[in-house]
Amino acid sequence: MQQILGDYQDSVVTRDLLRRLGAEAFVQGESGFSYGRLHALEQSVALDAEARFHRQWKKFPSASL
């Protein structure tokens, strides 16, 4: 579970950075297309991590209180 959550968090941070870099490139008159493509790949990573989390959560033992 920890690895899956770490993968998801890494993707969130990376997507934010790529968005900012793409916007900065655009402001400087450069193409931000590559940043957008990388953002899309990271979005796919996040969706995969989310799906893995839900599958593992179903198997996670519940604590008896």
C-alpha positions as a Markdown table, in Angstrom:
| # | Residue | x | y | z |
|---|---|---|---|---|
| 1 | Met | 0.0 | 0.0 | 0.0 |
| 2 | Gln | 2.8 | 2.4 | 0.9 |
| 3 | Gln | 4.5 | 1.9 | -2.5 |
| 4 | Ile | 1.2 | 2.5 | -4.4 |
| 5 | Leu | 0.5 | 5.7 | -2.4 |
| 6 | Gly | 4.1 | 6.8 | -3.0 |
| 7 | Asp | 3.7 | 6.3 | -6.8 |
| 8 | Tyr | 0.5 | 8.3 | -6.7 |
| 9 | Gln | 2.1 | 11.1 | -4.7 |
| 10 | Asp | 5.1 | 11.2 | -7.0 |
| 11 | Ser | 2.8 | 11.6 | -10.0 |
| 12 | Val | 0.8 | 14.4 | -8.4 |
| 13 | Val | 4.1 | 16.3 | -7.7 |
| 14 | Thr | 5.5 | 15.6 | -11.2 |
| 15 | Arg | 2.3 | 16.7 | -12.9 |
| 16 | Asp | 2.3 | 20.0 | -11.1 |
| 17 | Leu | 5.9 | 20.6 | -12.1 |
| 18 | Leu | 5.2 | 19.7 | -15.7 |
| 19 | Arg | 2.2 | 22.0 | -15.8 |
| 20 | Arg | 4.3 | 24.9 | -14.5 |
| 21 | Leu | 7.2 | 24.2 | -16.9 |
| 22 | Gly | 4.8 | 24.0 | -19.8 |
| 23 | Ala | 3.2 | 27.3 | -18.9 |
| 24 | Glu | 6.6 | 28.9 | -18.5 |
| 25 | Ala | 7.7 | 27.6 | -21.9 |
| 26 | Phe | 4.5 | 29.0 | -23.5 |
| 27 | Val | 5.1 | 32.4 | -21.9 |
| 28 | Gln | 8.7 | 32.4 | -23.3 |
| 29 | Gly | 7.3 | 31.7 | -26.8 |
| 30 | Glu | 8.4 | 28.1 | -26.8 |
| 31 | Ser | 6.3 | 24.9 | -27.3 |
| 32 | Gly | 4.8 | 23.3 | -24.2 |
| 33 | Phe | 3.7 | 20.3 | -26.2 |
| 34 | Ser | 6.3 | 17.9 | -24.7 |
| 35 | Tyr | 5.4 | 18.9 | -21.2 |
| 36 | Gly | 1.8 | 18.2 | -22.0 |
| 37 | Arg | 2.6 | 14.8 | -23.3 |
| 38 | Leu | 4.7 | 14.0 | -20.2 |
| 39 | His | 1.8 | 15.3 | -18.1 |
| 40 | Ala | -0.5 | 12.8 | -19.9 |
| 41 | Leu | 1.8 | 9.9 | -19.2 |
| 42 | Glu | 2.0 | 10.9 | -15.5 |
| 43 | Gln | -1.8 | 11.1 | -15.4 |
| 44 | Ser | -1.9 | 7.5 | -16.7 |
| 45 | Val | 0.5 | 6.5 | -13.9 |
| 46 | Ala | -1.8 | 8.1 | -11.4 |
| 47 | Leu | -4.8 | 6.4 | -12.7 |
| 48 | Asp | -3.0 | 3.0 | -12.6 |
| 49 | Ala | -1.9 | 3.7 | -9.0 |
| 50 | Glu | -5.4 | 4.6 | -8.1 |
| 51 | Ala | -6.8 | 1.3 | -9.6 |
| 52 | Arg | -4.0 | -0.7 | -7.8 |
| 53 | Phe | -4.9 | 1.0 | -4.5 |
| 54 | His | -8.6 | 0.1 | -4.8 |
| 55 | Arg | -7.8 | -3.5 | -5.6 |
| 56 | Gln | -5.4 | -3.8 | -2.7 |
| 57 | Trp | -7.8 | -2.0 | -0.3 |
| 58 | Lys | -10.4 | -4.7 | -0.8 |
| 59 | Lys | -7.8 | -7.2 | 0.4 |
| 60 | Phe | -6.6 | -5.1 | 3.3 |
| 61 | Pro | -7.5 | -6.6 | 6.7 |
| 62 | Ser | -9.9 | -4.4 | 8.6 |
| 63 | Ala | -9.0 | -3.7 | 12.2 |
| 64 | Ser | -11.3 | -5.0 | 14.9 |
| 65 | Leu | -12.2 | -2.3 | 17.4 |
